[in-house]
Amino acid sequence: MTIRGKCHCGNISFALTWDPDPVEIPARACDCSFCVKHGGVWTSNPNGALRVLVKDPALVSIYAFGTKTADFHVCTRCGIVPVVTSRLDGRLYAVVSVNAFEDVEPSRLRRTAASFEGEVEDSRLARRKRNWIPNVEFSQGV
Ligand SMILES: [Zn+2]
């Protein structure tokens, strides 16, 4: 299936291909200090492919904190964070926000709490390589 999502104003949108169709989609409520403040709930498929379209890059703020190994892509017009990326060994990995989904039955989401605080950086990056979407492309324009 292709899961579509976007920020509230539509400046940042994405299409995530997920084959075969998932019976359920993991939805991890992250307990890091930033995600607690904005309600970040993320999913990824290590076999998926993600296409992100940014209409106006001037309206995207990249926010990084802590280990500064993950970039939160914040739409500065509407404040939504649809995607997070991390560059590991030259490859771009990503997770997407289930809160930005447009066309997914909420009953399909398997919500869990996720705690990565206290994880050392090496194991954090190794986990991203295992679990995050490894095939990510950004494009710009209308
Ligand atoms: Zn927006």
Backbone and ligand atoms as CSV (ligand in chain L), in Angstrom:
chain,resi,resn,atom,element,x,y,z
A,1,MET,N,N,0.843,-1.175,0.000
A,1,MET,CA,C,0.000,0.000,0.000
A,1,MET,C,C,0.888,1.239,0.000
A,2,THR,N,N,0.304,2.342,-0.354
A,2,THR,CA,C,1.004,3.617,-0.258
A,2,THR,C,C,0.299,4.469,0.784
A,3,ILE,N,N,1.045,4.836,1.797
A,3,ILE,CA,C,0.502,5.671,2.868
A,3,ILE,C,C,0.859,7.116,2.550
A,4,ARG,N,N,-0.179,7.954,2.499
A,4,ARG,CA,C,0.074,9.365,2.229
A,4,ARG,C,C,-0.108,10.184,3.491
A,5,GLY,N,N,0.730,11.206,3.614
A,5,GLY,CA,C,0.624,12.074,4.771
A,5,GLY,C,C,1.102,13.461,4.406
A,6,LYS,N,N,0.757,14.418,5.257
A,6,LYS,CA,C,1.240,15.782,5.025
A,6,LYS,C,C,1.084,16.595,6.296
A,7,CYS,N,N,1.794,17.719,6.315
A,7,CYS,CA,C,1.599,18.649,7.418
A,7,CYS,C,C,0.222,19.293,7.247
A,8,HIS,N,N,-0.171,20.150,8.173
A,8,HIS,CA,C,-1.543,20.663,8.125
A,8,HIS,C,C,-1.789,21.543,6.905
A,9,CYS,N,N,-0.795,22.353,6.534
A,9,CYS,CA,C,-1.001,23.284,5.415
A,9,CYS,C,C,-0.621,22.652,4.085
A,10,GLY,N,N,0.037,21.500,4.099
A,10,GLY,CA,C,0.357,20.810,2.858
A,10,GLY,C,C,1.708,21.150,2.277
A,11,ASN,N,N,2.502,21.954,2.985
A,11,ASN,CA,C,3.818,22.306,2.444
A,11,ASN,C,C,4.751,21.098,2.381
A,12,ILE,N,N,4.646,20.228,3.393
A,12,ILE,CA,C,5.463,19.003,3.414
A,12,ILE,C,C,4.511,17.820,3.272
A,13,SER,N,N,4.687,17.024,2.224
A,13,SER,CA,C,3.837,15.837,2.074
A,13,SER,C,C,4.734,14.641,1.800
A,14,PHE,N,N,4.187,13.447,2.041
A,14,PHE,CA,C,4.994,12.258,1.792
A,14,PHE,C,C,4.141,11.111,1.292
A,15,ALA,N,N,4.790,10.174,0.637
A,15,ALA,CA,C,4.171,8.916,0.224
A,15,ALA,C,C,5.119,7.810,0.654
A,16,LEU,N,N,4.605,6.896,1.455
A,16,LEU,CA,C,5.399,5.783,1.972
A,16,LEU,C,C,4.837,4.490,1.400
A,17,THR,N,N,5.642,3.803,0.605
A,17,THR,CA,C,5.190,2.510,0.076
A,17,THR,C,C,5.529,1.434,1.087
A,18,TRP,N,N,4.575,0.541,1.295
A,18,TRP,CA,C,4.684,-0.462,2.366
A,18,TRP,C,C,4.111,-1.753,1.805
A,19,ASP,N,N,4.999,-2.619,1.283
A,19,ASP,CA,C,4.577,-3.867,0.655
A,19,ASP,C,C,5.226,-5.051,1.340
A,20,PRO,N,N,4.479,-6.137,1.606
A,20,PRO,CA,C,3.032,-6.226,1.378
A,20,PRO,C,C,2.259,-5.330,2.341
A,21,ASP,N,N,0.969,-5.187,2.087
A,21,ASP,CA,C,0.124,-4.347,2.934
A,21,ASP,C,C,0.284,-4.735,4.397
A,22,PRO,N,N,0.523,-3.797,5.270
A,22,PRO,CA,C,0.677,-4.129,6.685
A,22,PRO,C,C,-0.676,-4.466,7.319
A,23,VAL,N,N,-0.689,-5.529,8.144
A,23,VAL,CA,C,-1.892,-5.824,8.925
A,23,VAL,C,C,-2.060,-4.744,9.979
A,24,GLU,N,N,-0.953,-4.443,10.608
A,24,GLU,CA,C,-0.976,-3.328,11.536
A,24,GLU,C,C,0.289,-2.508,11.366
A,25,ILE,N,N,0.184,-1.244,11.724
A,25,ILE,CA,C,1.295,-0.314,11.551
A,25,ILE,C,C,1.782,0.092,12.935
A,26,PRO,N,N,3.053,-0.200,13.254
A,26,PRO,CA,C,3.541,0.213,14.570
A,26,PRO,C,C,3.544,1.732,14.687
A,27,ALA,N,N,3.086,2.220,15.817
A,27,ALA,CA,C,3.037,3.666,16.055
A,27,ALA,C,C,3.689,3.910,17.407
A,28,ARG,N,N,4.906,4.432,17.355
A,28,ARG,CA,C,5.705,4.554,18.572
A,28,ARG,C,C,5.616,5.978,19.128
A,29,ALA,N,N,4.992,6.097,20.283
A,29,ALA,CA,C,4.928,7.392,20.959
A,29,ALA,C,C,6.254,7.618,21.670
A,30,CYS,N,N,7.051,8.499,21.113
A,30,CYS,CA,C,8.410,8.707,21.617
A,30,CYS,C,C,8.366,9.549,22.890
A,31,ASP,N,N,9.195,9.174,23.854
A,31,ASP,CA,C,9.183,9.902,25.123
A,31,ASP,C,C,10.370,10.858,25.267
A,32,CYS,N,N,11.004,11.208,24.153
A,32,CYS,CA,C,12.088,12.192,24.265
A,32,CYS,C,C,11.476,13.556,24.576
A,33,SER,N,N,12.301,14.465,25.071
A,33,SER,CA,C,11.761,15.729,25.567
A,33,SER,C,C,11.074,16.533,24.471
A,34,PHE,N,N,11.546,16.416,23.223
A,34,PHE,CA,C,10.911,17.160,22.136
A,34,PHE,C,C,9.587,16.516,21.742
A,35,CYS,N,N,9.583,15.182,21.588
A,35,CYS,CA,C,8.358,14.509,21.149
A,35,CYS,C,C,7.251,14.595,22.192
A,36,VAL,N,N,7.608,14.611,23.468
A,36,VAL,CA,C,6.583,14.794,24.494
A,36,VAL,C,C,5.899,16.145,24.299
A,37,LYS,N,N,6.671,17.161,23.954
A,37,LYS,CA,C,6.091,18.504,23.825
A,37,LYS,C,C,5.196,18.646,22.600
A,38,HIS,N,N,5.513,17.930,21.506
A,38,HIS,CA,C,4.653,18.106,20.329
A,38,HIS,C,C,3.833,16.853,20.012
A,39,GLY,N,N,3.911,15.832,20.850
A,39,GLY,CA,C,3.085,14.642,20.630
A,39,GLY,C,C,3.566,13.774,19.491
A,40,GLY,N,N,4.890,13.560,19.403
A,40,GLY,CA,C,5.463,12.800,18.292
A,40,GLY,C,C,5.165,11.307,18.381
A,41,VAL,N,N,4.540,10.766,17.352
A,41,VAL,CA,C,4.270,9.324,17.253
A,41,VAL,C,C,4.736,8.885,15.870
A,42,TRP,N,N,5.671,7.932,15.819
A,42,TRP,CA,C,6.413,7.667,14.586
A,42,TRP,C,C,6.250,6.239,14.107
A,43,THR,N,N,6.394,6.060,12.796
A,43,THR,CA,C,6.457,4.720,12.258
A,43,THR,C,C,7.517,4.667,11.167
A,44,SER,N,N,7.925,3.442,10.848
A,44,SER,CA,C,8.886,3.228,9.773
A,44,SER,C,C,8.775,1.784,9.336
A,45,ASN,N,N,9.240,1.547,8.127
A,45,ASN,CA,C,9.279,0.189,7.602
A,45,ASN,C,C,10.654,-0.002,6.960
A,46,PRO,N,N,11.474,-0.907,7.504
A,46,PRO,CA,C,12.833,-1.069,6.975
A,46,PRO,C,C,12.863,-1.596,5.550
A,47,ASN,N,N,11.687,-2.002,5.025
A,47,ASN,CA,C,11.610,-2.407,3.617
A,47,ASN,C,C,10.852,-1.384,2.778
A,48,GLY,N,N,10.529,-0.256,3.365
A,48,GLY,CA,C,9.697,0.733,2.671
A,48,GLY,C,C,10.517,1.732,1.884
A,49,ALA,N,N,9.804,2.512,1.088
A,49,ALA,CA,C,10.423,3.604,0.345
A,49,ALA,C,C,9.598,4.865,0.605
A,50,LEU,N,N,10.314,5.949,0.851
A,50,LEU,CA,C,9.642,7.198,1.215
A,50,LEU,C,C,9.976,8.284,0.201
A,51,ARG,N,N,8.931,8.947,-0.288
A,51,ARG,CA,C,9.116,10.114,-1.135
A,51,ARG,C,C,8.536,11.309,-0.405
A,52,VAL,N,N,9.355,12.329,-0.221
A,52,VAL,CA,C,8.908,13.532,0.480
A,52,VAL,C,C,8.898,14.682,-0.517
A,53,LEU,N,N,7.795,15.412,-0.554
A,53,LEU,CA,C,7.696,16.576,-1.424
A,53,LEU,C,C,7.568,17.829,-0.556
A,54,VAL,N,N,8.488,18.752,-0.759
A,54,VAL,CA,C,8.448,20.029,-0.047
A,54,VAL,C,C,8.136,21.114,-1.069
A,55,LYS,N,N,6.994,21.768,-0.902
A,55,LYS,CA,C,6.620,22.789,-1.886
A,55,LYS,C,C,7.522,24.009,-1.755
A,56,ASP,N,N,7.695,24.491,-0.520
A,56,ASP,CA,C,8.529,25.679,-0.307
A,56,ASP,C,C,9.538,25.398,0.804
A,57,PRO,N,N,10.789,25.078,0.429
A,57,PRO,CA,C,11.805,24.746,1.433
A,57,PRO,C,C,12.080,25.901,2.393
A,58,ALA,N,N,11.783,27.133,1.983
A,58,ALA,CA,C,11.997,28.271,2.883
A,58,ALA,C,C,11.069,28.196,4.088
A,59,LEU,N,N,10.017,27.394,3.981
A,59,LEU,CA,C,9.062,27.246,5.084
A,59,LEU,C,C,9.277,25.942,5.844
A,60,VAL,N,N,10.503,25.433,5.814
A,60,VAL,CA,C,10.830,24.239,6.596
A,60,VAL,C,C,12.019,24.569,7.495
A,61,SER,N,N,11.845,24.293,8.768
A,61,SER,CA,C,12.923,24.472,9.727
A,61,SER,C,C,13.444,23.102,10.130
A,62,ILE,N,N,14.764,22.935,10.081
A,62,ILE,CA,C,15.365,21.678,10.520
A,62,ILE,C,C,15.777,21.844,11.978
A,63,TYR,N,N,15.194,21.011,12.824
A,63,TYR,CA,C,15.487,21.108,14.245
A,63,TYR,C,C,16.230,19.858,14.707
A,64,ALA,N,N,17.363,20.053,15.347
A,64,ALA,CA,C,18.138,18.938,15.888
A,64,ALA,C,C,18.524,19.281,17.311
A,65,PHE,N,N,18.603,18.270,18.155
A,65,PHE,CA,C,18.945,18.512,19.552
A,65,PHE,C,C,19.650,17.267,20.080
A,66,GLY,N,N,20.077,17.323,21.309
A,66,GLY,CA,C,20.710,16.158,21.937
A,66,GLY,C,C,21.948,15.730,21.165
A,67,THR,N,N,21.925,14.513,20.647
A,67,THR,CA,C,23.090,14.005,19.909
A,67,THR,C,C,23.205,14.640,18.524
A,68,LYS,N,N,22.189,15.407,18.105
A,68,LYS,CA,C,22.171,16.103,16.806
A,68,LYS,C,C,22.347,15.130,15.643
A,69,THR,N,N,21.883,13.900,15.801
A,69,THR,CA,C,22.006,12.931,14.720
A,69,THR,C,C,20.687,12.754,13.990
A,70,ALA,N,N,19.619,13.395,14.465
A,70,ALA,CA,C,18.329,13.313,13.783
A,70,ALA,C,C,17.848,14.721,13.467
A,71,ASP,N,N,17.303,14.886,12.252
A,71,ASP,CA,C,16.780,16.173,11.818
A,71,ASP,C,C,15.253,16.118,11.777
A,72,PHE,N,N,14.619,16.923,12.601
A,72,PHE,CA,C,13.160,17.043,12.577
A,72,PHE,C,C,12.790,18.110,11.553
A,73,HIS,N,N,11.957,17.759,10.586
A,73,HIS,CA,C,11.572,18.683,9.530
A,73,HIS,C,C,10.256,19.348,9.936
A,74,VAL,N,N,10.373,20.572,10.412
A,74,VAL,CA,C,9.227,21.297,10.976
A,74,VAL,C,C,8.692,22.267,9.924
A,75,CYS,N,N,7.404,22.163,9.611
A,75,CYS,CA,C,6.803,23.169,8.729
A,75,CYS,C,C,6.624,24.447,9.533
A,76,THR,N,N,7.260,25.522,9.080
A,76,THR,CA,C,7.200,26.754,9.863
A,76,THR,C,C,5.887,27.498,9.637
A,77,ARG,N,N,5.115,27.086,8.621
A,77,ARG,CA,C,3.827,27.751,8.415
A,77,ARG,C,C,2.762,27.181,9.339
A,78,CYS,N,N,2.763,25.863,9.536
A,78,CYS,CA,C,1.684,25.284,10.352
A,78,CYS,C,C,2.192,24.565,11.596
A,79,GLY,N,N,3.488,24.398,11.744
A,79,GLY,CA,C,4.032,23.857,12.987
A,79,GLY,C,C,4.072,22.347,13.095
A,80,ILE,N,N,3.664,21.643,12.036
A,80,ILE,CA,C,3.615,20.181,12.094
A,80,ILE,C,C,4.976,19.595,11.701
A,81,VAL,N,N,5.282,18.422,12.269
A,81,VAL,CA,C,6.558,17.732,12.002
A,81,VAL,C,C,6.240,16.382,11.359
A,82,PRO,N,N,6.146,16.317,10.033
A,82,PRO,CA,C,5.731,15.055,9.400
A,82,PRO,C,C,6.848,14.023,9.265
A,83,VAL,N,N,8.112,14.452,9.295
A,83,VAL,CA,C,9.193,13.510,8.979
A,83,VAL,C,C,10.452,13.860,9.767
A,84,VAL,N,N,11.183,12.813,10.112
A,84,VAL,CA,C,12.488,12.946,10.759
A,84,VAL,C,C,13.480,12.153,9.928
A,85,THR,N,N,14.649,12.728,9.695
A,85,THR,CA,C,15.663,12.009,8.929
A,85,THR,C,C,16.949,11.896,9.742
A,86,SER,N,N,17.766,10.918,9.353
A,86,SER,CA,C,19.074,10.724,9.970
A,86,SER,C,C,20.007,10.209,8.885
A,87,ARG,N,N,21.149,10.872,8.721
A,87,ARG,CA,C,22.098,10.416,7.694
A,87,ARG,C,C,23.139,9.516,8.348
A,88,LEU,N,N,23.183,8.269,7.904
A,88,LEU,CA,C,24.069,7.273,8.502
A,88,LEU,C,C,24.905,6.636,7.408
A,89,ASP,N,N,26.223,6.774,7.524
A,89,ASP,CA,C,27.143,6.232,6.527
A,89,ASP,C,C,26.741,6.653,5.110
A,90,GLY,N,N,26.359,7.913,4.971
A,90,GLY,CA,C,26.049,8.448,3.655
A,90,GLY,C,C,24.657,8.149,3.144
A,91,ARG,N,N,23.877,7.373,3.904
A,91,ARG,CA,C,22.532,7.054,3.454
A,91,ARG,C,C,21.526,7.780,4.333
A,92,LEU,N,N,20.455,8.265,3.697
A,92,LEU,CA,C,19.429,8.986,4.438
A,92,LEU,C,C,18.347,8.006,4.892
A,93,TYR,N,N,18.088,7.975,6.192
A,93,TYR,CA,C,17.031,7.157,6.786
A,93,TYR,C,C,15.948,8.087,7.313
A,94,ALA,N,N,14.727,7.544,7.467
A,94,ALA,CA,C,13.635,8.413,7.931
A,94,ALA,C,C,12.594,7.636,8.722
A,95,VAL,N,N,11.877,8.363,9.552
A,95,VAL,CA,C,10.617,7.898,10.117
A,95,VAL,C,C,9.575,8.968,9.807
A,96,VAL,N,N,8.307,8.555,9.787
A,96,VAL,CA,C,7.244,9.517,9.517
A,96,VAL,C,C,6.262,9.526,10.684
A,97,SER,N,N,5.544,10.637,10.791
A,97,SER,CA,C,4.586,10.819,11.876
A,97,SER,C,C,3.242,10.196,11.495
A,98,VAL,N,N,2.744,9.303,12.350
A,98,VAL,CA,C,1.422,8.732,12.062
A,98,VAL,C,C,0.342,9.811,12.229
A,99,ASN,N,N,0.658,10.866,12.961
A,99,ASN,CA,C,-0.315,11.952,13.128
A,99,ASN,C,C,-0.501,12.751,11.838
A,100,ALA,N,N,0.434,12.587,10.907
A,100,ALA,CA,C,0.328,13.303,9.633
A,100,ALA,C,C,-0.330,12.444,8.556
A,101,PHE,N,N,-0.695,11.210,8.879
A,101,PHE,CA,C,-1.316,10.324,7.886
A,101,PHE,C,C,-2.630,10.914,7.384
A,102,GLU,N,N,-2.930,10.650,6.130
A,102,GLU,CA,C,-4.153,11.178,5.536
A,102,GLU,C,C,-5.221,10.110,5.325
A,103,ASP,N,N,-4.807,8.873,5.119
A,103,ASP,CA,C,-5.778,7.911,4.587
A,103,ASP,C,C,-5.659,6.548,5.247
A,104,VAL,N,N,-5.258,6.521,6.510
A,104,VAL,CA,C,-5.069,5.246,7.194
A,104,VAL,C,C,-6.103,5.119,8.309
A,105,GLU,N,N,-6.778,3.955,8.326
A,105,GLU,CA,C,-7.725,3.659,9.409
A,105,GLU,C,C,-6.995,3.693,10.750
A,106,PRO,N,N,-7.471,4.495,11.694
A,106,PRO,CA,C,-6.788,4.545,13.002
A,106,PRO,C,C,-6.700,3.180,13.670
A,107,SER,N,N,-7.645,2.292,13.382
A,107,SER,CA,C,-7.619,0.967,14.013
A,107,SER,C,C,-6.434,0.141,13.528
A,108,ARG,N,N,-5.836,0.571,12.432
A,108,ARG,CA,C,-4.693,-0.155,11.902
A,108,ARG,C,C,-3.401,0.158,12.677
A,109,LEU,N,N,-3.414,1.197,13.448
A,109,LEU,CA,C,-2.214,1.611,14.171
A,109,LEU,C,C,-2.071,0.817,15.461
A,110,ARG,N,N,-0.915,0.230,15.653
A,110,ARG,CA,C,-0.636,-0.453,16.910
A,110,ARG,C,C,0.242,0.478,17.740
A,111,ARG,N,N,-0.402,1.161,18.685
A,111,ARG,CA,C,0.292,2.199,19.446
A,111,ARG,C,C,1.070,1.614,20.606
A,112,THR,N,N,2.325,2.002,20.702
A,112,THR,CA,C,3.157,1.575,21.822
A,112,THR,C,C,3.943,2.786,22.315
A,113,ALA,N,N,4.414,2.669,23.531
A,113,ALA,CA,C,5.315,3.691,24.049
A,113,ALA,C,C,6.732,3.302,23.658
A,114,ALA,N,N,7.535,4.288,23.366
A,114,ALA,CA,C,8.921,4.016,23.003
A,114,ALA,C,C,9.814,4.919,23.837
A,115,SER,N,N,10.827,4.311,24.415
A,115,SER,CA,C,11.748,5.092,25.232
A,115,SER,C,C,13.164,4.860,24.755
A,116,PHE,N,N,13.782,5.916,24.243
A,116,PHE,CA,C,15.156,5.796,23.762
A,116,PHE,C,C,16.100,6.649,24.587
A,117,GLU,N,N,15.563,7.286,25.634
A,117,GLU,CA,C,16.432,8.083,26.500
A,117,GLU,C,C,17.421,7.128,27.171
A,118,GLY,N,N,18.638,7.546,27.305
A,118,GLY,CA,C,19.618,6.703,27.966
A,118,GLY,C,C,20.320,5.741,27.026
A,119,GLU,N,N,19.804,5.638,25.802
A,119,GLU,CA,C,20.453,4.775,24.815
A,119,GLU,C,C,21.757,5.453,24.375
A,120,VAL,N,N,22.843,4.676,24.338
A,120,VAL,CA,C,24.094,5.300,23.904
A,120,VAL,C,C,24.052,5.507,22.395
A,121,GLU,N,N,24.861,6.451,21.918
A,121,GLU,CA,C,24.730,6.877,20.526
A,121,GLU,C,C,24.959,5.734,19.538
A,122,ASP,N,N,25.945,4.872,19.780
A,122,ASP,CA,C,26.228,3.780,18.851
A,122,ASP,C,C,25.017,2.880,18.656
A,123,SER,N,N,24.370,2.490,19.758
A,123,SER,CA,C,23.234,1.585,19.606
A,123,SER,C,C,22.041,2.325,19.012
A,124,ARG,N,N,21.944,3.627,19.256
A,124,ARG,CA,C,20.873,4.425,18.660
A,124,ARG,C,C,20.993,4.430,17.136
A,125,LEU,N,N,22.198,4.649,16.656
A,125,LEU,CA,C,22.394,4.715,15.207
A,125,LEU,C,C,22.223,3.337,14.578
A,126,ALA,N,N,22.673,2.294,15.282
A,126,ALA,CA,C,22.503,0.928,14.757
A,126,ALA,C,C,21.014,0.576,14.689
A,127,ARG,N,N,20.248,0.992,15.682
A,127,ARG,CA,C,18.815,0.727,15.681
A,127,ARG,C,C,18.135,1.432,14.500
A,128,ARG,N,N,18.554,2.670,14.239
A,128,ARG,CA,C,17.948,3.381,13.103
A,128,ARG,C,C,18.225,2.651,11.792
A,129,LYS,N,N,19.458,2.136,11.656
A,129,LYS,CA,C,19.785,1.420,10.413
A,129,LYS,C,C,18.924,0.179,10.257
A,130,ARG,N,N,18.573,-0.458,11.358
A,130,ARG,CA,C,17.736,-1.659,11.293
A,130,ARG,C,C,16.270,-1.334,11.030
A,131,ASN,N,N,15.787,-0.262,11.656
A,131,ASN,CA,C,14.328,-0.052,11.718
A,131,ASN,C,C,13.796,1.069,10.850
A,132,TRP,N,N,14.609,2.050,10.544
A,132,TRP,CA,C,14.089,3.216,9.827
A,132,TRP,C,C,13.950,2.911,8.328
A,133,ILE,N,N,13.243,3.776,7.647
A,133,ILE,CA,C,13.049,3.624,6.202
A,133,ILE,C,C,14.379,3.952,5.506
A,134,PRO,N,N,14.942,3.001,4.764
A,134,PRO,CA,C,16.294,3.196,4.224
A,134,PRO,C,C,16.324,3.808,2.827
A,135,ASN,N,N,15.154,4.037,2.266
A,135,ASN,CA,C,15.085,4.499,0.883
A,135,ASN,C,C,14.262,5.787,0.889
A,136,VAL,N,N,14.959,6.923,0.875
A,136,VAL,CA,C,14.309,8.219,1.103
A,136,VAL,C,C,14.716,9.190,0.005
A,137,GLU,N,N,13.730,9.838,-0.571
A,137,GLU,CA,C,14.004,10.842,-1.596
A,137,GLU,C,C,13.219,12.102,-1.306
A,138,PHE,N,N,13.908,13.237,-1.369
A,138,PHE,CA,C,13.239,14.520,-1.214
A,138,PHE,C,C,13.142,15.203,-2.567
A,139,SER,N,N,12.025,15.853,-2.822
A,139,SER,CA,C,11.958,16.724,-3.987
A,139,SER,C,C,11.257,18.006,-3.610
A,140,GLN,N,N,11.449,19.012,-4.439
A,140,GLN,CA,C,10.921,20.337,-4.138
A,140,GLN,C,C,10.053,20.822,-5.271
A,141,GLY,N,N,9.175,21.754,-4.921
A,141,GLY,CA,C,8.356,22.383,-5.946
A,141,GLY,C,C,6.919,21.965,-5.819
A,142,VAL,N,N,6.077,22.487,-6.667
A,142,VAL,CA,C,4.640,22.265,-6.571
A,142,VAL,C,C,4.269,20.920,-7.196
L,1,ZN,ZN,ZN,2.570,23.039,6.988
